[in-house]
Amino acid sequence: MAICQDCNQEMQEGKGCTFPKIAGGYKTYDRIKYGEESEDWGADRQKCHDCAVSKNSIHHFGCDAERCPKCEGQIISCGCGLERPQKGR
């Protein structure tokens, strides 16, 4: 079992994270959904290889495939300083 620390869902069930926003400084950003990345991560063929979400779902924070909405780099290592996800409005 792998439980998302933010939405408390079992990650391997394919359900996306329920936190659609992420903060960076004084701004919030919409998180990039699986299948909306500029690179092809295979969303049309399979669930995310790391957090197991289905296409058009939000990755669970810490997933190595989640892209940064600021720079489109790998969010866990891009250096943009984005913080934990937020519930959003």
Contacts in CASP RR format, 6 or more apart in sequence:
PFRMAT RR
TARGET T0000
AUTHOR 0000-0000-0000
METHOD contacts of the structure
MODEL  1
MAICQDCNQEMQEGKGCTFPKIAGGYKTYDRIKYGEESEDWGADRQKCHD
CAVSKNSIHHFGCDAERCPKCEGQIISCGCGLERPQKGR
1 10 0 8 1.000
1 12 0 8 1.000
2 10 0 8 1.000
2 11 0 8 1.000
2 12 0 8 1.000
3 9 0 8 1.000
3 10 0 8 1.000
3 11 0 8 1.000
4 11 0 8 1.000
4 17 0 8 1.000
4 51 0 8 1.000
4 60 0 8 1.000
4 61 0 8 1.000
5 61 0 8 1.000
6 17 0 8 1.000
6 18 0 8 1.000
6 19 0 8 1.000
6 60 0 8 1.000
6 61 0 8 1.000
6 84 0 8 1.000
6 85 0 8 1.000
7 16 0 8 1.000
7 17 0 8 1.000
7 18 0 8 1.000
7 19 0 8 1.000
7 60 0 8 1.000
9 15 0 8 1.000
9 16 0 8 1.000
9 17 0 8 1.000
9 18 0 8 1.000
9 60 0 8 1.000
11 51 0 8 1.000
11 52 0 8 1.000
11 53 0 8 1.000
11 60 0 8 1.000
12 52 0 8 1.000
13 52 0 8 1.000
14 47 0 8 1.000
14 52 0 8 1.000
14 53 0 8 1.000
14 54 0 8 1.000
14 57 0 8 1.000
15 53 0 8 1.000
15 54 0 8 1.000
15 57 0 8 1.000
16 53 0 8 1.000
16 54 0 8 1.000
16 57 0 8 1.000
16 58 0 8 1.000
16 59 0 8 1.000
16 60 0 8 1.000
17 31 0 8 1.000
17 53 0 8 1.000
17 57 0 8 1.000
17 58 0 8 1.000
17 59 0 8 1.000
17 60 0 8 1.000
17 61 0 8 1.000
17 85 0 8 1.000
18 58 0 8 1.000
18 87 0 8 1.000
19 31 0 8 1.000
19 58 0 8 1.000
19 61 0 8 1.000
19 85 0 8 1.000
19 86 0 8 1.000
19 87 0 8 1.000
19 88 0 8 1.000
20 30 0 8 1.000
20 31 0 8 1.000
20 58 0 8 1.000
20 85 0 8 1.000
20 87 0 8 1.000
20 88 0 8 1.000
21 28 0 8 1.000
21 29 0 8 1.000
21 30 0 8 1.000
21 31 0 8 1.000
21 85 0 8 1.000
21 86 0 8 1.000
21 87 0 8 1.000
21 88 0 8 1.000
21 89 0 8 1.000
22 28 0 8 1.000
22 29 0 8 1.000
22 31 0 8 1.000
22 61 0 8 1.000
22 69 0 8 1.000
22 75 0 8 1.000
22 82 0 8 1.000
22 83 0 8 1.000
22 84 0 8 1.000
22 85 0 8 1.000
22 86 0 8 1.000
23 29 0 8 1.000
23 82 0 8 1.000
23 83 0 8 1.000
23 84 0 8 1.000
23 86 0 8 1.000
24 70 0 8 1.000
24 80 0 8 1.000
24 81 0 8 1.000
24 82 0 8 1.000
24 83 0 8 1.000
25 81 0 8 1.000
25 83 0 8 1.000
28 86 0 8 1.000
28 88 0 8 1.000
29 69 0 8 1.000
29 70 0 8 1.000
29 82 0 8 1.000
30 69 0 8 1.000
31 58 0 8 1.000
31 59 0 8 1.000
31 66 0 8 1.000
31 69 0 8 1.000
31 85 0 8 1.000
32 59 0 8 1.000
32 66 0 8 1.000
32 67 0 8 1.000
32 68 0 8 1.000
32 69 0 8 1.000
32 72 0 8 1.000
33 55 0 8 1.000
33 56 0 8 1.000
33 57 0 8 1.000
33 58 0 8 1.000
33 59 0 8 1.000
34 41 0 8 1.000
34 43 0 8 1.000
34 48 0 8 1.000
34 53 0 8 1.000
34 54 0 8 1.000
34 55 0 8 1.000
34 56 0 8 1.000
34 57 0 8 1.000
34 58 0 8 1.000
34 59 0 8 1.000
34 65 0 8 1.000
35 41 0 8 1.000
35 42 0 8 1.000
35 43 0 8 1.000
35 44 0 8 1.000
35 55 0 8 1.000
35 56 0 8 1.000
36 56 0 8 1.000
37 65 0 8 1.000
37 67 0 8 1.000
37 72 0 8 1.000
38 67 0 8 1.000
38 72 0 8 1.000
39 67 0 8 1.000
41 48 0 8 1.000
41 49 0 8 1.000
41 65 0 8 1.000
43 55 0 8 1.000
43 56 0 8 1.000
44 55 0 8 1.000
47 53 0 8 1.000
47 54 0 8 1.000
48 59 0 8 1.000
48 63 0 8 1.000
48 65 0 8 1.000
49 65 0 8 1.000
50 59 0 8 1.000
50 63 0 8 1.000
50 64 0 8 1.000
50 65 0 8 1.000
51 59 0 8 1.000
51 60 0 8 1.000
51 62 0 8 1.000
51 63 0 8 1.000
51 65 0 8 1.000
51 66 0 8 1.000
53 59 0 8 1.000
53 60 0 8 1.000
53 63 0 8 1.000
59 65 0 8 1.000
59 66 0 8 1.000
61 84 0 8 1.000
61 85 0 8 1.000
62 75 0 8 1.000
62 76 0 8 1.000
63 76 0 8 1.000
64 74 0 8 1.000
64 76 0 8 1.000
65 74 0 8 1.000
66 74 0 8 1.000
66 75 0 8 1.000
66 76 0 8 1.000
67 73 0 8 1.000
67 74 0 8 1.000
67 75 0 8 1.000
68 74 0 8 1.000
68 75 0 8 1.000
68 78 0 8 1.000
68 80 0 8 1.000
68 82 0 8 1.000
69 82 0 8 1.000
70 78 0 8 1.000
70 80 0 8 1.000
70 82 0 8 1.000
71 78 0 8 1.000
71 80 0 8 1.000
75 82 0 8 1.000
END
